[in-house]
Each structure stands twice: as C-alpha cells, then as structure tokens.
Amino acid sequence: MKRKYIVSKEMIFIAIFVSAVITFSLRALPFIAFRGGRQMPEKLIYLGKILPSAIMAVLIVYCLKDAIRDVRGVGIAQFVAVIVVAVSYKWKHNTLVSIALGTVCNMLLRIAI
C-alpha cells in the first residue's frame, strides 16, 4: 500500500520560516553571548585561528578521495583545481575567491577531459 503525502503551501512556508528563524538564531548567538565587554575564552580564540586551515584540509581530502581511482577522468581535474586553490589562496589570502576559482577550474577541466 502506497502512502501519499500531501504537502500544502502553508506547510512549506512554515518549514521555511522555522528554518530561517533557527538559522538566524544560531548565527546571532555568538554576538549575543559576547556582546559588551565580555572576552571570548582562550579556547574559542584558538579554534578561530586553527579551524579555517583544518576545514580546508578536510575539504582537500574529501575532494581527492576519488582522484586515485580515476586519475584520467577525475583525478587530473581535481589535482589541478587543488593547485589553483592553493596558489590563489597564497596570492590573495581570500578563501571565497580561492574556492570559487578551484570550483570553476575543476568544472571546466571535467568538461574538457
């Protein structure tokens, strides 16, 4: 027996609203918690310094997980994209630009190969 789920427009809007409120609350929480003269704990300052590099390392490992199995199809594009990201980040120190350039490079090379 198949179940049919009926989703109304109101349910969709409620889900979007609840998601938006939760997302906004989570983003605003640090600003509320550390407003005024309160100092951030040393552990949070340390995490703020170390996490961006750790996240980039995890993204690189995740990006290259299939590169060894399929070097000609995917690997070359991914290795070149990683090099583009590393060079552009070293040059501009802008994470967003580096990720965007690496993604564009990866997609263009996948189309070309």
LINFEN-V840808 format. One record per residue. N is the residue number from 1. RES is the residue in one letter. OMEGA is omega in radians with two decimals (999 if undefined). Layout:
# LINFEN-V840808
n: {N/N}
res: {RES/RES}
omega: {OMEGA/OMEGA}
This chain:
# LINFEN-V840808
n: {1/2/3/4/5/6/7/8/9/10/11/12/13/14/15/16/17/18/19/20/21/22/23/24/25/26/27/28/29/30/31/32/33/34/35/36/37/38/39/40/41/42/43/44/45/46/47/48/49/50/51/52/53/54/55/56/57/58/59/60/61/62/63/64/65/66/67/68/69/70/71/72/73/74/75/76/77/78/79/80/81/82/83/84/85/86/87/88/89/90/91/92/93/94/95/96/97/98/99/100/101/102/103/104/105/106/107/108/109/110/111/112/113}
res: {M/K/R/K/Y/I/V/S/K/E/M/I/F/I/A/I/F/V/S/A/V/I/T/F/S/L/R/A/L/P/F/I/A/F/R/G/G/R/Q/M/P/E/K/L/I/Y/L/G/K/I/L/P/S/A/I/M/A/V/L/I/V/Y/C/L/K/D/A/I/R/D/V/R/G/V/G/I/A/Q/F/V/A/V/I/V/V/A/V/S/Y/K/W/K/H/N/T/L/V/S/I/A/L/G/T/V/C/N/M/L/L/R/I/A/I}
omega: {3.13/3.07/3.06/3.11/3.12/3.14/-3.14/3.10/3.13/3.12/3.12/3.13/3.10/3.13/3.11/-3.14/3.14/3.11/3.13/3.14/3.14/3.13/3.13/-3.13/3.13/3.11/-3.09/-3.06/3.13/3.14/3.10/-3.08/-3.05/3.12/3.13/-3.07/-3.11/3.11/3.06/3.07/-3.11/3.14/3.12/3.08/3.11/3.12/3.10/3.13/-3.00/-3.04/3.14/3.11/3.14/3.12/3.10/3.12/3.12/3.12/3.12/3.11/3.13/3.14/-3.04/-3.07/3.14/-3.04/-3.11/-3.13/-3.07/-3.04/-3.08/-3.06/-3.02/-2.98/-3.11/-3.14/-3.11/3.12/3.11/3.12/3.10/3.11/3.11/3.12/-3.10/-3.11/-3.12/3.10/3.12/-3.09/-3.02/-3.07/3.13/-3.06/-3.10/3.12/-3.13/3.13/3.13/3.12/3.12/3.13/3.12/3.12/3.14/-3.12/3.13/3.13/3.09/3.09/-3.07/-3.06/999}
